Amino acid sequence: MTASITRRLLLGAAMALGLAGAARAEFPDRQITLVIPFAAGGSTDVVGRIVADKMGAALGQQVIVQNVGGAGGSLGAAQVAKADPDGYTILMATVATHALNPLILKQKPYDPVADFAPISLLVLVPNVLAVNPELPVNTVQELIDLAKKEPGTLAYASSGNGTPLHLSGELFKSMAGVDITHIPYKGSGPALTDVLGNQVPIIFDNLPSASGHIASGKLRALGVTTAERAPSFPDVPAIAETLPGYETYTWNALFAPAGTPPEVVAALNKAALTAMADPAVAERMKEFSASIVASTPEALAEHVKAEMAKWEPVVRDANVSLD
């Protein structure tokens, strides 16, 4: 091989590497799709649309929302898991998609760790334990005492089998040592309707969903499920004040498909953190009683592992499984 040919090959290789680097540096050069694995209108959808708008501004490209509901979030999550790992399809995940569904579903459409590249844990949203005001209890301890006095006679409503709210109730039962019957509904709305009508006396619900009824006095909040009190309801104790160590919450996080280049993940993380630092976003999150986290990818990866470890014995002990 002559020296001139060698130089041409080296020059060509250098140019190819340079072009590849330039292509990576240009991310994003087209719109990004944020898959929300639930129907429009819920809290995850609202949070997702707020974040998508601000991330688009930070990235200089539109971030469009695609709702892919079904199977408790698994359909949308599986779609992102199988997408090209280029950063142009990302997921707004929850505790359901990345902790509970993988533990509950008999047929597992994806691996929550191996099939995704973490971007950022965005927010934590409290759940709440509330009762119809006709139930003669005003505190978590009074509810526990009543349940122990009358085992098996009380019931609590949730938005459905295998949901975070169902398992929040099962964790409460386990830690409190009480027997309360679970009544699953097809969504939070029907569950709230029956508790407001005193068909069922107790409910575990998302705090944003129940907040209006709590403020109006139609529901009595006994405790929030986060370790600390919610800023929007500072007079409502944390359940952990009665049951130390009790903690559940809904969370929203961003993931890309596994294999997404680290520099693309870094760009998406930077845009997410910029979005969450926007004062307008912070104000909207307060409306959901949401605490902004805005984590690193590494912290989100550890969070998923911790959540699965926390929920695995709860799912096992409650004997929850879905086809």
Salt bridges, closest charged atoms under 4 A:
ASP45 OD1 - ARG49 NE 2.96
ASP86 OD2 - ARG30 NH2 3.36
GLU170 OE2 - HIS166 NE2 3.76
GLU170 OE2 - LYS173 NZ 3.32
GLU241 OE2 - ARG229 NE 2.86
GLU263 OE2 - ARG24 NE 3.00
ASP278 OD2 - LYS54 NZ 3.46
GLU287 OE1 - ARG284 NE 3.28
GLU302 OE2 - LYS305 NZ 3.94
GLU307 OE2 - LYS310 NZ 3.11
GLU312 OE1 - ARG316 NH1 2.85
ASP317 OD1 - ARG316 NE 3.54
ASP323 OD1 - LYS106 NZ 3.30
